[in-house]
Amino acid sequence: MPTIFTRIIDGEIPGRFVWQDELCVAFLDVRPLARGHVLVVPREEVDHWVELAPETAAHMMGVAQRVGRAQRELLSPARIGMMIAGFEVPHVHVHVVPMDSMAALDFRNADPNPDQADLDQIHTDLARLLD
């Protein structure tokens, strides 16, 4: 059974993509830890990041860095955090999170009901910066 991320990548579930290439995609998290939270996900379904091909892992880190630079330009946070946890979905994903404190990386602070118009605006703005 495909993961929810594969279903998003395949277009079965809508996603707000800010990056797409042959190895990975990046899209806004639907339960953001902070405004502008993006997930970088390989197209290949791999459960654990240590099992990724080194080339894919390196490519994803480069994409995460580009996303982080765009987030910094757009949102001016104190820091851009990055985290690979992997408990939520068994498909590698890198969280790239604009943050003003460490609390932004606490999943208990995820927004279960973010403003959809704001997500649309952030999507448009980040996608423009990453184009």
Backbone as CSV, one residue per row, in Angstrom:
resi,resn,N_x,N_y,N_z,CA_x,CA_y,CA_z,C_x,C_y,C_z
1,MET,0.849,-1.182,0.000,0.000,0.000,0.000,0.892,1.242,0.000
2,PRO,0.650,2.168,-0.914,1.469,3.381,-0.983,1.288,4.250,0.263
3,THR,2.362,4.939,0.635,2.274,5.860,1.768,1.476,7.091,1.357
4,ILE,1.075,7.869,2.339,0.356,9.110,2.051,1.229,10.041,1.208
5,PHE,2.551,10.009,1.419,3.424,10.872,0.626,3.469,10.426,-0.830
6,THR,3.493,9.127,-1.071,3.444,8.634,-2.454,2.128,9.039,-3.098
7,ARG,1.058,8.976,-2.348,-0.244,9.369,-2.887,-0.278,10.867,-3.211
8,ILE,0.412,11.692,-2.411,0.519,13.122,-2.710,1.376,13.316,-3.961
9,ILE,2.524,12.652,-4.012,3.424,12.758,-5.163,2.707,12.332,-6.442
10,ASP,1.904,11.285,-6.358,1.181,10.767,-7.529,-0.069,11.568,-7.876
11,GLY,-0.415,12.562,-7.068,-1.567,13.412,-7.352,-2.898,12.872,-6.872
12,GLU,-2.894,11.770,-6.131,-4.149,11.221,-5.597,-4.691,12.104,-4.473
13,ILE,-3.786,12.742,-3.749,-4.130,13.657,-2.660,-3.487,14.991,-3.022
14,PRO,-4.201,16.090,-2.866,-3.601,17.383,-3.228,-2.427,17.749,-2.320
15,GLY,-1.479,18.450,-2.896,-0.329,18.946,-2.156,0.069,20.310,-2.679
16,ARG,0.624,21.110,-1.820,1.113,22.443,-2.217,2.624,22.333,-2.455
17,PHE,2.980,21.926,-3.666,4.373,21.685,-4.022,5.117,22.997,-4.245
18,VAL,6.303,23.088,-3.659,7.173,24.242,-3.906,8.419,23.817,-4.683
19,TRP,8.628,22.505,-4.825,9.788,21.970,-5.548,9.440,20.584,-6.068
20,GLN,9.861,20.302,-7.292,9.723,18.960,-7.858,10.874,18.724,-8.819
21,ASP,11.527,17.575,-8.683,12.520,17.152,-9.657,12.468,15.631,-9.744
22,GLU,13.428,15.036,-10.433,13.379,13.595,-10.676,13.609,12.755,-9.425
23,LEU,14.247,13.314,-8.389,14.555,12.542,-7.189,13.649,12.837,-5.999
24,CYS,13.184,14.070,-5.897,12.399,14.416,-4.711,11.425,15.548,-4.993
25,VAL,10.563,15.762,-4.022,9.600,16.863,-4.059,9.655,17.569,-2.719
26,ALA,9.113,18.783,-2.689,8.964,19.512,-1.430,7.588,20.156,-1.441
27,PHE,6.866,19.997,-0.347,5.522,20.568,-0.251,5.254,21.031,1.169
28,LEU,4.292,21.939,1.280,3.923,22.447,2.603,3.280,21.352,3.438
29,ASP,3.627,21.339,4.707,3.012,20.403,5.646,1.590,20.861,5.940
30,VAL,0.645,19.925,5.975,-0.751,20.276,6.245,-1.014,20.491,7.737
31,ARG,-0.094,20.065,8.577,-0.148,20.314,10.026,1.174,20.974,10.425
32,PRO,1.346,22.224,10.021,2.660,22.853,10.181,3.067,23.065,11.637
33,LEU,4.356,22.855,11.869,4.935,23.168,13.174,5.126,24.671,13.313
34,ALA,5.274,25.339,12.174,5.422,26.795,12.131,4.987,27.246,10.736
35,ARG,4.706,28.506,10.608,4.288,29.062,9.318,5.403,28.826,8.295
36,GLY,5.070,28.196,7.163,6.035,27.934,6.115,6.739,26.591,6.213
37,HIS,6.319,25.717,7.125,6.906,24.381,7.321,6.772,23.567,6.030
38,VAL,7.908,23.064,5.538,7.954,22.296,4.287,8.534,20.916,4.558
39,LEU,8.030,19.921,3.828,8.580,18.567,3.855,9.305,18.308,2.545
40,VAL,10.528,17.798,2.633,11.280,17.364,1.453,11.231,15.840,1.469
41,VAL,10.708,15.246,0.384,10.392,13.817,0.354,10.953,13.186,-0.918
42,PRO,11.661,12.056,-0.798,12.119,11.393,-2.014,10.932,10.767,-2.751
43,ARG,11.020,10.712,-4.057,9.965,10.056,-4.829,9.919,8.559,-4.508
44,GLU,11.081,7.969,-4.287,11.161,6.553,-3.952,10.701,6.341,-2.512
45,GLU,9.857,5.363,-2.299,9.408,5.031,-0.941,10.515,4.293,-0.210
46,VAL,11.119,4.981,0.725,12.144,4.404,1.596,11.722,4.752,3.015
47,ASP,11.685,3.751,3.886,11.185,3.960,5.244,12.140,4.764,6.116
48,HIS,13.423,4.474,6.073,14.374,5.065,7.004,15.469,5.783,6.232
49,TRP,15.843,6.972,6.670,16.804,7.786,5.920,18.153,7.120,5.758
50,VAL,18.559,6.250,6.683,19.859,5.586,6.539,19.844,4.571,5.400
51,GLU,18.667,4.248,4.888,18.548,3.318,3.762,18.511,4.025,2.410
52,LEU,18.502,5.356,2.408,18.506,6.107,1.153,19.825,5.916,0.417
53,ALA,19.766,5.940,-0.899,20.998,5.984,-1.675,21.728,7.275,-1.291
54,PRO,23.041,7.227,-1.104,23.769,8.429,-0.708,23.526,9.613,-1.642
55,GLU,23.392,9.347,-2.929,23.144,10.427,-3.878,21.794,11.089,-3.627
56,THR,20.789,10.283,-3.293,19.465,10.830,-3.009,19.489,11.630,-1.716
57,ALA,20.144,11.096,-0.692,20.232,11.813,0.585,20.929,13.158,0.400
58,ALA,22.038,13.168,-0.336,22.769,14.422,-0.564,21.913,15.406,-1.356
59,HIS,21.209,14.908,-2.357,20.344,15.769,-3.167,19.244,16.383,-2.303
60,MET,18.630,15.569,-1.444,17.566,16.069,-0.575,18.077,17.150,0.364
61,MET,19.303,17.002,0.875,19.863,18.023,1.754,20.078,19.321,0.978
62,GLY,20.497,19.218,-0.266,20.648,20.410,-1.094,19.322,21.101,-1.337
63,VAL,18.273,20.321,-1.600,16.938,20.891,-1.790,16.459,21.524,-0.484
64,ALA,16.670,20.838,0.638,16.271,21.399,1.940,16.975,22.732,2.190
65,GLN,18.233,22.827,1.806,18.970,24.074,1.987,18.373,25.183,1.119
66,ARG,18.028,24.867,-0.127,17.404,25.867,-1.001,16.068,26.316,-0.428
67,VAL,15.275,25.355,0.057,13.986,25.684,0.669,14.216,26.582,1.885
68,GLY,15.186,26.227,2.721,15.481,27.020,3.910,15.876,28.450,3.576
69,ARG,16.653,28.618,2.533,17.032,29.974,2.118,15.807,30.772,1.676
70,ALA,14.911,30.113,0.943,13.685,30.794,0.506,12.806,31.141,1.709
71,GLN,12.683,30.225,2.663,11.909,30.496,3.883,12.502,31.678,4.638
72,ARG,13.820,31.712,4.742,14.483,32.802,5.459,14.204,34.134,4.779
73,GLU,14.293,34.148,3.444,14.028,35.381,2.698,12.579,35.831,2.867
74,LEU,11.651,34.889,2.800,10.226,35.213,2.848,9.739,35.552,4.248
75,LEU,10.173,34.792,5.248,9.571,34.868,6.579,10.459,35.495,7.655
76,SER,11.725,35.642,7.413,12.679,36.264,8.353,12.659,35.659,9.762
77,PRO,12.677,34.321,9.886,12.726,33.731,11.224,14.132,33.856,11.809
78,ALA,14.265,33.584,13.109,15.575,33.592,13.756,16.468,32.482,13.189
79,ARG,15.883,31.338,12.899,16.601,30.172,12.370,15.692,29.388,11.432
80,ILE,16.340,28.531,10.640,15.611,27.520,9.876,16.048,26.184,10.458
81,GLY,15.097,25.456,11.036,15.403,24.157,11.611,15.191,23.058,10.588
82,MET,15.897,21.957,10.797,15.739,20.789,9.934,15.721,19.556,10.818
83,MET,14.801,18.635,10.505,14.656,17.458,11.342,14.218,16.278,10.485
84,ILE,14.800,15.119,10.783,14.341,13.861,10.201,13.921,13.004,11.381
85,ALA,12.627,12.744,11.500,12.141,11.944,12.622,11.657,10.587,12.114
86,GLY,10.633,10.603,11.269,10.204,9.379,10.625,9.170,8.549,11.346
87,PHE,8.648,9.032,12.446,7.640,8.252,13.162,6.242,8.431,12.586
88,GLU,5.997,9.571,11.950,4.644,9.906,11.507,4.230,9.125,10.262
89,VAL,5.143,9.004,9.297,4.856,8.336,8.020,6.082,7.496,7.660
90,PRO,5.898,6.219,7.287,7.044,5.361,6.969,7.601,5.624,5.562
91,HIS,7.944,6.869,5.315,8.502,7.313,4.034,9.397,8.488,4.404
92,VAL,10.685,8.381,4.131,11.640,9.418,4.533,11.090,10.797,4.206
93,HIS,11.265,11.721,5.140,10.914,13.114,4.893,11.715,14.004,5.828
94,VAL,12.169,15.110,5.259,12.944,16.093,5.993,12.028,17.271,6.283
95,HIS,11.890,17.597,7.552,11.126,18.781,7.951,12.051,19.986,7.859
96,VAL,11.631,21.018,7.142,12.378,22.271,7.068,11.443,23.326,7.656
97,VAL,11.835,23.853,8.823,10.912,24.629,9.643,11.479,26.007,9.993
98,PRO,10.822,27.095,9.554,11.207,28.416,10.036,10.905,28.473,11.537
99,MET,11.854,28.993,12.324,11.637,28.936,13.765,12.263,30.115,14.489
100,ASP,11.598,30.509,15.554,12.114,31.545,16.431,12.529,30.971,17.783
101,SER,12.216,29.677,18.017,12.649,28.998,19.239,12.619,27.494,18.991
102,MET,13.218,26.741,19.883,13.229,25.282,19.770,11.818,24.691,19.851
103,ALA,10.891,25.408,20.446,9.516,24.907,20.562,8.901,24.642,19.187
104,ALA,9.418,25.301,18.151,8.878,25.097,16.807,9.102,23.669,16.309
105,LEU,10.019,22.933,16.921,10.273,21.557,16.496,9.529,20.525,17.345
106,ASP,8.617,20.973,18.164,7.835,20.083,19.030,6.512,19.757,18.335
107,PHE,6.316,18.489,17.995,5.110,18.083,17.270,3.826,18.347,18.056
108,ARG,3.929,18.533,19.361,2.737,18.882,20.138,2.230,20.271,19.777
109,ASN,3.087,21.069,19.124,2.708,22.425,18.731,2.227,22.519,17.281
110,ALA,2.059,21.383,16.623,1.589,21.396,15.235,0.186,22.009,15.173
111,ASP,-0.051,22.760,14.117,-1.352,23.408,13.926,-2.277,22.458,13.179
112,PRO,-3.309,21.917,13.859,-4.206,20.966,13.197,-5.178,21.632,12.221
113,ASN,-5.275,22.953,12.273,-6.248,23.651,11.437,-5.663,24.980,10.934
114,PRO,-4.602,24.905,10.110,-3.991,26.155,9.647,-4.904,26.903,8.681
115,ASP,-4.714,28.197,8.604,-5.482,29.044,7.680,-5.128,28.651,6.247
116,GLN,-6.117,28.158,5.509,-5.884,27.658,4.155,-5.466,28.771,3.192
117,ALA,-6.020,29.951,3.354,-5.632,31.080,2.500,-4.168,31.448,2.750
118,ASP,-3.729,31.378,4.006,-2.335,31.666,4.323,-1.426,30.598,3.726
119,LEU,-1.820,29.328,3.817,-1.032,28.261,3.193,-0.918,28.487,1.690
120,ASP,-2.020,28.884,1.062,-1.988,29.166,-0.373,-1.005,30.291,-0.686
121,GLN,-1.004,31.341,0.137,-0.108,32.475,-0.101,1.358,32.077,0.087
122,ILE,1.641,31.342,1.165,3.011,30.880,1.401,3.455,29.972,0.259
123,HIS,2.558,29.101,-0.179,2.864,28.211,-1.304,3.268,29.022,-2.533
124,THR,2.459,30.000,-2.878,2.745,30.837,-4.044,4.083,31.547,-3.894
125,ASP,4.313,32.135,-2.729,5.528,32.907,-2.495,6.788,32.029,-2.489
126,LEU,6.731,30.886,-1.799,7.893,29.993,-1.773,8.176,29.407,-3.146
127,ALA,7.118,28.977,-3.846,7.303,28.409,-5.183,7.959,29.436,-6.110
128,ARG,7.559,30.677,-5.991,8.145,31.751,-6.816,9.630,31.900,-6.496
129,LEU,9.980,31.896,-5.221,11.376,32.046,-4.830,12.239,30.854,-5.234
130,LEU,11.624,29.688,-5.343,12.367,28.468,-5.684,12.378,28.169,-7.183
131,ASP,11.671,28.971,-7.954,11.597,28.736,-9.400,12.887,29.115,-10.075
